[in-house]
Amino acid sequence: MSKLPSVLITLALALTLLAGCSPGEAPPSAPPAAEATDPAAALTADRAGNPIVPPAEAERIIALAPSVTQTLVHLGLADKLVAVDTGSATVEGIPVGLPLVDMLSPDGEMLLTLDADLALCSAMTGYDGSDPLKLLAGAGTCVAAIPSSVNIEGIRADLMFIADLVGRHDEGTAIVSELDAGIQEVRDAVSGAAKKTVYFEIASAPAAYSFGAETFLNEMIETAGGENIFADMTGWLAVSEEQVVARDPDVIFTNVTYIDAPVDEILSREALRGVTAVRDGQVFYVDNFSSSLSNEYILQAIREMAAAMHPDLWPTE
């Protein structure tokens, strides 16, 4: 896997009735509608709980996580990007020639020269306790962290946080609506099907990794009509072939991209020969970006899993 993982804030402004005006004196005019309903005005903390002051205009943006970069492009802000992390280099739609920086330890001095209004990062930036974006924050750039959400509701909230922060509330709302409609379409299609038990491999043997409950991927499997064989555990998990054999999944998914032919590699493992999924040839690759990044593009991976598990109910497009 190329990367391991890692609250929709709404504004309710009350109009205050002013008393004590002199006879014949008109009350002050209400503020313009755009100001009265500016969602960014309600944002006082980022998704990690750190205090922020939103920029007046997000004209120059640094994105230090592929999930964030994808969402910014989806919101129509590709032309506002002035730098992205190296993992975002292949995100469709980013301008050619953007500076590429290390997501984990970005060069704060270099980023400072970009005169950015906004820098968005994941929890992986400064994961070691360092504060590589301190220089940016000290220079007045709004630095906001968006840790990887553990469920789909959190992904919706992340999207709307970004949309509100960059002044694209309506566009964000439309994307959330599309996501919800797509998820409901899948749920409706597979609602009558027997659940398939699933092992999802996000790192290959001999250092295999998967996940349990309290991860967005676990909820994605359930949405697609499956049941994670490690749902009785939580978080991201190192797993053994013995555990997989003992739990005998009906289906195996992989999103590994760092080895050739990951499906064939799983099918060829001697230790898994007796597993139902391997014996029946029910091993499938799922798009890496849409199954490893916690943003609205999870819908693609949900659809791929539904098609693999229930081809008669959700056929491959």
LUMMIVEX-888865 format. One record per atom (N, C-alpha, C): residue in three letters; x, y, z. Coordinates in steps of 0.001 Angstrom, whole numbers, padded with zeros to 6 digits, always signed. Example, Ala and Ser with C-alpha at 12.3 -4.5 7.8 and 13.67 -1.06 7.14 Angstrom:
! LUMMIVEX-888865
ala+013190-005690+007800;ala+012300-004500+007800;ala+013200-003300+007800;ser+012850-002250+007080;ser+013670-001060+007140;ser+012900+000030+007870;
***
This chain:
! LUMMIVEX-888865
met+000844-001181+000000;met+000000+000000+000000;met+000877+001227+000000;ser+000534+002241-000769;ser+001392+003398-000902;ser+001431+004236+000355;lys+000405+004160+001189;lys+000384+004934+002421;lys-000624+004317+003365;leu-000268+004215+004635;leu-001183+003671+005619;leu-001953+004824+006245;pro-003110+004493+006412;pro-003808+005511+007077;pro-003135+005756+008432;ser-004518+008612+008069;ser-003901+008286+008623;ser-004874+008526+009303;val-015845+017631+012087;val-017288+017741+012470;val-017861+018868+011627;leu-018617+018286+010809;leu-019200+019349+009981;leu-019575+020490+010883;ile-018864+021636+010716;ile-019145+022800+011554;ile-020087+023704+010786;thr-021257+023930+011346;thr-022231+024790+010685;thr-022375+026085+011446;leu-022819+027139+010725;leu-022982+028461+011315;leu-024443+028726+011551;ala-024826+029137+012800;ala-026194+029535+013102;ala-026116+030919+013693;leu-026279+031947+012857;leu-026206+033330+013333;leu-027602+033804+013717;ala-027732+034349+014914;ala-029020+034904+015360;ala-029016+036401+015104;leu-030092+036916+014508;leu-030222+038349+014280;leu-030790+038973+015545;thr-030045+039919+016119;thr-030452+040552+017374;thr-031349+041743+017080;leu-032501+041793+017782;leu-033390+042927+017642;leu-032894+044049+018542;leu-032635+045185+017960;leu-032117+046311+018727;leu-033271+047145+019265;ala-033200+047444+020561;ala-034235+048266+021195;ala-033676+049640+021511;gly-034576+050564+021892;gly-034146+051871+022355;gly-033898+052875+021254;cys-034391+052646+020065;cys-034196+053626+019005;cys-035078+054824+019259;ser-034601+055941+018855;ser-035407+057157+018987;ser-036578+057089+018051;pro-037690+057743+018391;pro-038848+057738+017501;pro-038438+058172+016093;gly-038876+057388+015122;gly-038602+057727+013730;gly-037226+057299+013261;glu-036386+056776+014177;glu-035038+056370+013798;glu-035062+054927+013317;ala-034568+054694+012143;ala-034560+053331+011600;ala-033489+052506+012293;pro-033769+051227+012562;pro-032746+050367+013149;pro-031615+050148+012160;pro-030438+049785+012654;pro-029313+049551+011740;pro-029665+048479+010728;ser-029113+048609+009545;ser-029373+047616+008489;ser-028732+046289+008859;ala-029398+045194+008448;ala-028828+043861+008654;ala-027586+043714+007782;pro-026589+042939+008215;pro-025396+042738+007388;pro-025764+042032+006100;pro-024963+042220+005048;pro-025247+041544+003775;pro-025387+040046+003983;ala-026231+039410+003177;ala-026517+037982+003338;ala-025250+037140+003253;ala-024318+037506+002349;ala-023104+036720+002192;ala-022291+036712+003475;glu-022249+037855+004183;glu-021513+037923+005427;glu-022244+037174+006536;ala-023567+037262+006532;ala-024357+036651+007603;ala-024326+035131+007531;thr-024009+034605+006376;thr-024034+033146+006227;thr-022667+032591+005830;asp-021595+033290+006142;asp-020256+032840+005798;asp-019847+031689+006710;pro-019810+030439+006206;pro-019495+029297+007075;pro-018095+029370+007671;ala-017148+030005+006967;ala-015786+030075+007484;ala-015719+030838+008799;ala-016666+031747+009001;ala-016661+032543+010234;ala-016862+031673+011471;ala-017424+030490+011298;ala-017686+029606+012433;ala-016513+028680+012740;leu-015507+028667+011879;leu-014396+027736+012063;leu-013371+028327+013015;thr-013260+027755+014176;thr-012292+028225+015173;thr-011243+027166+015491;ala-011423+025953+014998;ala-010471+024869+015235;ala-010413+023969+014014;asp-009248+023346+013793;asp-009152+022407+012681;asp-009704+021054+013104;arg-009585+020045+012255;arg-010197+018749+012535;arg-009452+017960+013613;ala-008271+018466+014004;ala-007538+017856+015108;ala-007793+018591+016421;gly-008588+019673+016347;gly-008896+020441+017547;gly-007967+021597+017807;asn-007021+021857+016906;asn-006108+022986+017074;asn-006790+024284+016680;pro-006571+025374+017432;pro-007208+026645+017076;pro-006685+027173+015738;ile-007583+027735+014941;ile-007193+028335+013660;ile-007934+029651+013466;val-007379+030474+012611;val-008053+031672+012129;val-008131+031542+010614;pro-009311+031288+010060;pro-009428+031075+008612;pro-008928+032281+007822;pro-008318+032046+006675;pro-007866+033168+005845;pro-009057+033912+005256;ala-008897+035208+005050;ala-009965+035989+004414;ala-010232+035460+003009;glu-009176+035097+002300;glu-009283+034502+000968;glu-008232+033408+000854;ala-008631+032245+000404;ala-007680+031149+000199;ala-007238+031163-001255;glu-006310+032040-001577;glu-005849+032200-002952;glu-004588+031406-003242;arg-003828+031086-002193;arg-002583+030334-002360;arg-002571+029230-001301;ile-002672+027964-001765;ile-002890+026840-000854;ile-001787+025798-000992;ile-001296+025330+000148;ile-000367+024203+000215;ile-001150+022990+000705;ala-001045+021872-000001;ala-001736+020632+000386;ala-000692+019559+000660;leu-000691+019034+001878;leu+000334+018077+002291;leu-000247+016692+002580;ala-001300+016326+001872;ala-001870+014981+001964;ala-002636+014708+000678;pro-002449+013545+000059;pro-003163+013253-001190;pro-004675+013338-001060;ser-005210+012912+000090;ser-006663+012983+000278;ser-007153+014424+000216;val-006390+015327+000803;val-006739+016750+000794;val-006585+017317-000614;thr-005498+016959-001283;thr-005267+017457-002644;thr-006409+017051-003565;gln-006830+015798-003490;gln-007943+015339-004318;gln-009192+016175-004065;thr-009503+016432-002810;thr-010712+017181-002486;thr-010612+018619-002967;leu-009454+019246-002818;leu-009282+020617-003304;leu-009491+020694-004819;val-008952+019715-005543;val-009161+019679-006997;val-010640+019481-007306;his-011290+018583-006562;his-012715+018317-006762;his-013553+019559-006498;leu-013109+020391-005586;leu-013821+021637-005272;leu-013530+022751-006286;gly-012692+022467-007276;gly-012385+023449-008302;gly-011266+024394-007948;leu-010349+023965-007063;leu-009298+024849-006567;leu-007900+024429-006999;ala-007797+023649-008054;ala-006478+023215-008515;ala-005573+024402-008819;asp-006154+025467-009369;asp-005347+026621-009741;asp-004868+027430-008544;lys-005372+027118-007343;lys-004945+027821-006134;lys-003774+027118-005454;leu-003434+025913-005893;leu-002359+025156-005268;leu-000998+025743-005626;val-000152+025907-004609;val+001207+026410-004847;val+002259+025370-004475;ala+001860+024297-003787;ala+002753+023182-003478;ala+001916+022023-002966;val+002385+020789-003220;val+001717+019591-002719;val+002785+018610-002235;asp+002356+017611-001480;asp+003285+016577-001038;asp+003609+015633-002188;thr+004676+014866-002034;thr+005107+013963-003098;thr+004061+012900-003400;gly+003272+012501-002382;gly+002222+011513-002607;gly+001099+012023-003483;ser+000999+013340-003624;ser-000050+013951-004450;ser+000391+014153-005889;ala+001616+013758-006205;ala+002167+014043-007537;ala+001331+013449-008654;thr+000638+012335-008377;thr-000146+011680-009424;thr-001643+012004-009334;val-002012+012927-008462;val-003424+013304-008376;val-003835+014006-009667;glu-004880+013499-010273;glu-005331+014053-011542;glu-005831+015478-011353;gly-005367+016373-012221;gly-005875+017735-012215;gly-004970+018766-011582;ile-003885+018351-010892;ile-003010+019359-010288;ile-002175+020023-011379;pro-001815+021288-011193;pro-001011+021980-012196;pro+000355+021316-012389;val+000862+021390-013579;val+002181+020849-013890;val+003253+021729-013254;gly+004277+021094-012697;gly+005420+021843-012183;gly+005301+022351-010768;leu+004281+021933-010027;leu+004158+022363-008636;leu+005333+021842-007810;pro+005831+022623-006853;pro+006832+022093-005931;pro+006267+020898-005172;leu+007077+019846-005034;leu+006687+018646-004304;leu+007503+018563-003024;val+006833+018361-001892;val+007520+018375-000607;val+007223+017094+000175;asp+008065+016796+001117;asp+007917+015620+001965;asp+006743+015819+002909;met+005774+014909+002868;met+004602+015006+003724;met+004976+014935+005203;leu+005930+014080+005544;leu+006260+013846+006946;leu+007057+015009+007538;ser+008039+015484+006792;ser+008909+016550+007298;ser+009128+017599+006211;pro+008110+018390+005920;pro+008251+019401+004873;pro+009258+020483+005261;asp+009870+021052+004254;asp+010841+022123+004457;asp+010098+023430+004727;gly+009998+023801+006000;gly+009248+024995+006372;gly+009797+026262+005763;glu+011117+026362+005660;glu+011713+027577+005096;glu+011358+027726+003625;met+011373+026619+002881;met+010990+026687+001473;met+009518+027051+001328;leu+008659+026413+002140;leu+007233+026706+002060;leu+006936+028153+002405;leu+007740+028714+003279;leu+007545+030107+003670;leu+007679+031047+002480;thr+008523+030698+001518;thr+008740+031558+000349;thr+007544+031571-000594;leu+006588+030643-000390;leu+005447+030541-001301;leu+004329+031505-000960;asp+004437+032176+000188;asp+003458+033191+000590;asp+002033+032630+000565;ala+001847+031465+001188;ala+000543+030795+001159;ala-000418+031393+002180;asp-001699+031399+001821;asp-002757+031803+002758;asp-003156+030643+003656;leu-003026+029418+003119;leu-003561+028248+003804;leu-002665+027046+003543;ala-002395+026271+004592;ala-001676+025004+004459;ala-002497+023920+005143;leu-002827+022869+004400;leu-003630+021764+004918;leu-002767+020513+004975;cys-002783+019830+006112;cys-001950+018647+006274;cys-002733+017551+006985;ser-002161+016354+007017;ser-002744+015251+007765;ser-001995+015117+009091;ala-002376+014132+009885;ala-001684+013888+011154;ala-000276+013337+010928;met+000036+012935+009699;met+001356+012383+009415;met+002425+013462+009373;thr+002046+014706+009100;thr+003013+015798+009099;thr+003388+016117+010540;gly+004671+015984+010844;gly+005109+016208+012215;gly+004699+015116+013168;tyr+004511+013888+012632;tyr+004071+012762+013458;tyr+005051+012461+014593;asp+006316+012860+014426;asp+007348+012552+015416;asp+007425+013591+016527;gly+006453+014506+016549;gly+006445+015525+017588;gly+007084+016833+017166;ser+007668+016866+015999;ser+008238+018112+015492;ser+007112+019012+015010;asp+007437+020235+014714;asp+006433+021189+014235;asp+006963+021848+012970;pro+007000+021085+011851;pro+007645+021605+010643;pro+006925+022777+010003;leu+005660+023014+010384;leu+004913+024125+009790;leu+004841+025338+010715;lys+005666+025312+011757;lys+005662+026411+012725;lys+006002+027746+012069;leu+006956+027719+011152;leu+007339+028961+010472;leu+006170+029542+009686;leu+005409+028669+009021;leu+004254+029137+008257;leu+003228+029785+009168;ala+002896+029098+010252;ala+001902+029632+011176;ala+002372+030962+011752;gly+003671+031054+012071;gly+004205+032296+012622;gly+004164+033449+011648;ala+004173+033137+010359;ala+004130+034179+009331;ala+002706+034567+008957;gly+001717+033932+009589;gly+000328+034308+009330;gly-000440+033362+008429;thr+000215+032296+007957;thr-000504+031300+007159;thr-001420+030490+008073;cys-002645+030263+007645;cys-003545+029394+008393;cys-003116+027950+008149;val-002683+027269+009206;val-002264+025874+009124;val-003337+025010+009776;ala-003913+024100+009016;ala-005012+023274+009517;ala-004712+021801+009286;ala-004874+021003+010342;ala-004652+019557+010256;ala-005970+018824+010083;ile-005934+017781+009237;ile-007117+016958+008986;ile-006702+015494+009132;pro-006737+014958+010348;pro-006378+013545+010536;pro-007331+012637+009771;ser-006854+011453+009429;ser-007691+010483+008723;ser-008870+010084+009591;ser-010081+010257+009082;ser-011275+009931+009855;ser-011492+008424+009917;val-012155+007985+010976;val-012329+006551+011201;val-013640+006022+010631;asn-014499+006911+010120;asn-015776+006457+009570;asn-016237+007402+008466;ile-017307+007018+007805;ile-017794+007801+006666;ile-018370+009135+007122;glu-018995+009166+008273;glu-019508+010428+008787;glu-018370+011418+008985;gly-017241+010942+009478;gly-016084+011814+009633;gly-015555+012310+008303;ile-015611+011469+007284;ile-015168+011880+005951;ile-016058+012999+005423;arg-017364+012875+005640;arg-018266+013963+005241;arg-017871+015262+005938;ala-017596+015167+007227;ala-017252+016360+008007;ala-015921+016956+007556;asp-014949+016094+007228;asp-013670+016583+006721;asp-013880+017380+005434;leu-014688+016820+004548;leu-014940+017469+003263;leu-015567+018842+003468;met-016552+018912+004341;met-017223+020184+004556;met-016327+021176+005295;phe-015457+020692+006157;phe-014490+021576+006801;phe-013609+022245+005750;ile-013079+021427+004822;ile-012236+021989+003762;ile-013040+022958+002904;ala-014240+022546+002505;ala-015070+023386+001634;ala-015370+024734+002294;asp-015717+024706+003566;asp-016024+025958+004263;asp-014784+026815+004431;leu-013650+026179+004691;leu-012419+026913+004918;leu-011964+027654+003668;val-012256+027094+002487;val-011807+027707+001235;val-012930+028458+000522;gly-014061+028623+001190;gly-015149+029396+000597;gly-015923+028682-000472;arg-016017+027351-000383;arg-016745+026565-001383;arg-017821+025706-000706;his-018613+026312+000174;his-019619+025575+000937;his-020618+024863+000024;asp-021156+025568-000960;asp-022173+024964-001828;asp-021601+023798-002622;glu-020366+023955-003101;glu-019734+022869-003851;glu-019503+021667-002944;gly-019097+021926-001705;gly-018903+020839-000757;gly-020194+020109-000456;thr-021260+020864-000273;thr-022567+020261-000003;thr-023003+019367-001163;ala-022742+019815-002381;ala-023114+019020-003555;ala-022316+017718-003612;ile-021034+017776-003268;ile-020205+016563-003288;ile-020662+015578-002220;val-020987+016091-001032;val-021496+015223+000030;val-022802+014561-000406;ser-023665+015310-001057;ser-024937+014759-001530;ser-024698+013645-002545;glu-023723+013841-003436;glu-023389+012813-004423;glu-022848+011562-003736;leu-022007+011765-002732;leu-021467+010631-001984;leu-022581+009858-001294;asp-023461+010574-000616;asp-024549+009917+000108;asp-025482+009163-000843;ala-025765+009783-001990;ala-026641+009122-002955;ala-025997+007846-003503;gly-024689+007907-003770;gly-023987+006737-004279;gly-023927+005614-003257;ile-023680+005975-002006;ile-023648+004972-000939;ile-025010+004315-000777;gln-026061+005128-000809;gln-027405+004569-000650;gln-027757+003652-001816;glu-027306+003998-003006;glu-027557+003155-004181;glu-026935+001766-003987;val-025702+001732-003473;val-025051+000448-003227;val-025789-000322-002137;arg-026105+000351-001045;arg-026806-000312+000056;arg-028128-000917-000406;asp-028850-000170-001208;asp-030135-000675-001703;asp-029926-001910-002579;ala-028894-001878-003397;ala-028660-002971-004341;ala-028301-004276-003634;val-027539-004187-002531;val-027051-005409-001878;val-027820-005741-000610;ser-028893-005015-000351;ser-029594-005153+000934;ser-030145-006561+001167;gly-030509-007250+000106;gly-031092-008581+000280;gly-030099-009717+000162;ala-028833-009395-000018;ala-027835-010439-000249;ala-027239-010938+001058;ala-026847-012204+001064;ala-026122-012757+002210;ala-024740-012107+002256;lys-024295-011719+003434;lys-023008-011054+003572;lys-021873-012025+003300;lys-020869-011544+002580;lys-019657-012319+002351;lys-018614-011917+003397;thr-017905-012893+003936;thr-016831-012573+004869;thr-015595-012147+004066;val-014900-011109+004561;val-013865-010443+003773;val-012566-010295+004560;tyr-011462-010609+003893;tyr-010131-010231+004374;tyr-009598-009200+003398;phe-009236-008013+003897;phe-008714-006944+003045;phe-007263-006716+003433;glu-006379-006976+002492;glu-004937-006859+002745;glu-004419-005523+002226;ile-003886-004704+003140;ile-003366-003394+002745;ile-001843-003358+002733;ala-001215-004414+003204;ala+000227-004620+003061;ala+000445-006121+002922;ser+001345-006483+002031;ser+001485-007882+001651;ser+002325-008686+002637;ala+002134-010000+002611;ala+002975-010916+003397;ala+004431-010790+002913;pro+005406-011006+003769;pro+005278-011594+005110;pro+004921-010593+006206;ala+004865-009312+005871;ala+004486-008303+006873;ala+003083-007809+006554;ala+002123-008741+006557;ala+000758-008410+006135;ala+000078-007483+007136;tyr-000700-006558+006591;tyr-001478-005631+007404;tyr-002916-005627+006930;ser-003825-005479+007886;ser-005234-005322+007588;ser-005810-004330+008604;phe-007075-004494+008953;phe-007716-003533+009847;phe-008944-004167+010476;gly-009363-003568+011589;gly-010568-004017+012263;gly-011613-002921+012289;ala-012424-002927+013328;ala-013442-001893+013499;ala-012778-000549+013780;glu-013595+000499+013742;glu-013139+001863+013980;glu-012142+002321+012916;thr-012359+001861+011689;thr-011634+002338+010517;thr-012648+002572+009405;phe-012372+003534+008555;phe-013326+003824+007475;phe-013426+002654+006503;leu-012346+001903+006341;leu-012396+000761+005425;leu-013326-000332+005942;asn-013385-000516+007245;asn-014313-001504+007794;asn-015754-001132+007448;glu-016087+000155+007588;glu-017439+000604+007253;glu-017699+000485+005756;met-016671+000697+004945;met-016829+000549+003505;met-017179-000889+003123;ile-016512-001849+003766;ile-016827-003255+003502;ile-018279-003551+003857;glu-018716-003081+005018;glu-020100-003318+005439;glu-021087-002669+004483;thr-020770-001459+004007;thr-021640-000766+003059;thr-021782-001558+001766;ala-020690-002208+001348;ala-020691-002959+000090;ala-021319-004340+000229;gly-021761-004698+001425;gly-022422-005979+001609;gly-021519-007086+002099;gly-020447-006703+002813;gly-019523-007691+003346;gly-019376-007597+004846;glu-018596-008516+005396;glu-018315-008537+006828;glu-016830-008796+007024;asn-016135-007840+007590;asn-014703-007924+007822;asn-014388-009048+008808;ile-013478-009952+008444;ile-013170-011064+009343;ile-012448-010605+010610;phe-011927-009379+010606;phe-011246-008849+011789;phe-012060-007743+012470;ala-013365-007756+012262;ala-014218-006711+012830;ala-014316-006782+014348;asp-013880-007910+014929;asp-013883-008016+016389;asp-012650-007371+017010;met-011758-006858+016163;met-010566-006140+016610;met-010712-004689+016174;thr-009800-003823+016581;thr-009926-002406+016243;thr-008634-001860+015644;gly-008792-000865+014788;gly-007648-000162+014235;gly-006936-000926+013141;trp-005702-000481+012857;trp-004880-001074+011797;trp-004068-002202+012409;leu-004028-003363+011747;leu-003563-004586+012369;leu-002483-005294+011557;ala-001433-005733+012239;ala-000513-006707+011658;ala-001167-008078+011824;val-001267-008834+010731;val-001971-010117+010795;val-001091-011219+010226;ser-001376-012441+010635;ser-000624-013605+010153;ser-001476-014426+009196;glu-000819-015232+008390;glu-001549-016125+007496;glu-002379-017125+008291;glu-001874-017527+009458;glu-002614-018455+010303;glu-003958-017865+010735;gln-003959-016566+011045;gln-005218-015905+011421;gln-006197-015891+010252;val-005687-015606+009065;val-006551-015572+007881;val-007131-016952+007610;val-006294-017982+007700;val-006764-019351+007469;val-007839-019721+008482;ala-007616-019373+009742;ala-008569-019733+010791;ala-009914-019051+010593;arg-009908-017851+010007;arg-011162-017098+009839;arg-011778-017333+008467;asp-011058-017972+007567;asp-011552-018503+006297;asp-012494-017559+005553;pro-011994-016443+005015;pro-012863-015486+004310;pro-013411-016023+002999;asp-014608-015546+002655;asp-015200-015874+001355;asp-014525-015101+000232;val-014054-013897+000562;val-013489-012980-000434;val-012224-012358+000159;ile-011222-012143-000682;ile-010028-011413-000281;ile-009860-010217-001215;phe-009643-009049-000626;phe-009332-007840-001386;phe-007900-007415-001072;thr-007252-006816-002048;thr-005946-006197-001837;thr-005910-004869-002575;asn-005233-003888-001977;asn-004993-002629-002701;asn-003502-002344-002790;val-002695-003381-002614;val-001241-003255-002644;val-000775-002890-004055;thr+000115-001907-004120;thr+000634-001478-005425;thr+002147-001621-005535;tyr+002817-001966-004449;tyr+004278-001985-004471;tyr+004864-003333-004887;ile+003996-004307-005197;ile+004472-005553-005805;ile+003683-005780-007090;asp+004265-006542-007999;asp+003577-006854-009249;asp+002497-007906-008999;ala+001378-007756-009681;ala+000303-008762-009665;ala-000039-009225-008251;pro-000518-008316-007384;pro-000790-008703-005993;pro-001868-009775-005859;val-002830-009811-006776;val-003863-010853-006720;val-003242-012219-006976;asp-002418-012311-008011;asp-001761-013577-008316;asp-000852-014018-007173;glu-000214-013053-006537;glu+000687-013380-005427;glu-000086-014022-004279;ile-001274-013485-003970;ile-002104-014069-002909;ile-002579-015459-003308;leu-003019-015612-004542;leu-003511-016906-005017;leu-002416-017977-005008;ser-001166-017536-005080;ser-000057-018500-005146;ser+000484-018889-003773;arg+000000-018279-002708;arg+000541-018580-001381;arg+000119-019975-000924;glu+001105-020770-000640;glu+000850-022145-000225;glu+000012-022179+001043;ala+000278-021263+001987;ala-000419-021282+003271;ala-001907-020980+003139;leu-002303-020335+002036;leu-003715-019941+001875;leu-004490-020863+000935;arg-003891-021951+000511;arg-004532-022804-000512;arg-005902-023320-000077;gly-006080-023550+001231;gly-007347-024093+001697;gly-008389-023051+002038;val-008039-021761+001947;val-008989-020695+002260;val-010047-020621+001158;thr-011292-020450+001561;thr-012405-020449+000606;thr-012187-019453-000527;ala-011768-018224-000202;ala-011585-017200-001226;ala-010554-017606-002257;val-009476-018221-001817;val-008420-018650-002737;val-008887-019855-003542;arg-009495-020810-002866;arg-009979-022016-003549;arg-011002-021687-004631;asp-011845-020663-004362;asp-012898-020289-005317;asp-012485-019170-006263;gly-011254-018706-006154;gly-010790-017633-007028;gly-011429-016284-006747;gln-011827-016074-005502;gln-012495-014824-005129;gln-011503-013849-004467;val-010466-013509-005218;val-009445-012555-004771;val-009424-011415-005780;phe-009539-010174-005288;phe-009734-009030-006181;phe-008859-007849-005757;tyr-008418-007106-006754;tyr-007723-005840-006497;tyr-008745-004714-006414;val-008560-003812-005449;val-009411-002630-005287;val-008534-001396-005458;asp-009012-000433-006201;asp-008258+000791-006471;asp-007601+001328-005204;asn-006299+001591-005292;asn-005534+001973-004110;asn-005936+003330-003551;phe-005987+004358-004401;phe-006289+005690-003893;phe-007652+005735-003220;ser-008667+005170-003859;ser-010019+005291-003311;ser-010251+004381-002114;ser-009330+003456-001858;ser-009478+002593-000689;ser-008439+002871+000389;ser-007566+003840+000158;ser-006569+004149+001177;ser-006616+005606+001623;leu-007343+006446+000895;leu-007458+007850+001260;leu-008859+008128+001784;ser-008931+008775+002935;ser-010243+008998+003562;ser-010864+010288+003044;asn-011426+010200+001855;asn-012173+011333+001307;asn-013344+010806+000483;glu-013979+011696-000246;glu-015224+011332-000933;glu-015040+010276-002011;tyr-013805+010031-002444;tyr-013565+009057-003496;tyr-013643+007614-003002;ile-013915+007414-001713;ile-014156+006059-001209;ile-015301+005378-001963;leu-016173+006170-002556;leu-017323+005591-003259;leu-016877+004652-004375;gln-015781+004981-005061;gln-015290+004101-006124;gln-014933+002736-005555;ala-014217+002714-004426;ala-013812+001441-003827;ala-015022+000664-003310;ile-015993+001365-002741;ile-017216+000694-002275;ile-017909+000008-003443;arg-018012+000699-004563;arg-018652+000116-005739;arg-017868-001093-006264;glu-016533-000994-006271;glu-015722-002108-006737;glu-015908-003331-005839;met-015955-003129-004533;met-016144-004256-003615;met-017529-004865-003763;ala-018543-004021-003922;ala-019906-004534-004118;ala-019990-005356-005390;ala-019345-004882-006453;ala-019374-005605-007724;ala-018677-006949-007614;ala-017580-006993-006841;ala-016842-008249-006685;ala-017616-009260-005837;met-018229-008777-004749;met-018931-009684-003838;met-020304-010090-004347;his-020972-009173-005034;his-022359-009405-005455;his-022545-008999-006918;pro-021863-009672-007847;pro-021929-009260-009258;pro-023322-009344-009855;asp-024162-010204-009299;asp-025520-010327-009822;asp-026394-009162-009387;leu-026037-008526-008261;leu-026837-007413-007726;leu-026216-006066-008066;trp-024894-006031-008147;trp-024193-004785-008458;trp-023156-005093-009526;pro-023559-005156-010787;pro-022641-005587-011842;pro-021513-004606-012068;thr-020388-005120-012517;thr-019254-004287-012860;thr-019625-003394-014028;glu-019270-002106-013907;glu-019601-001149-014968;glu-018715-001384-016184;
***
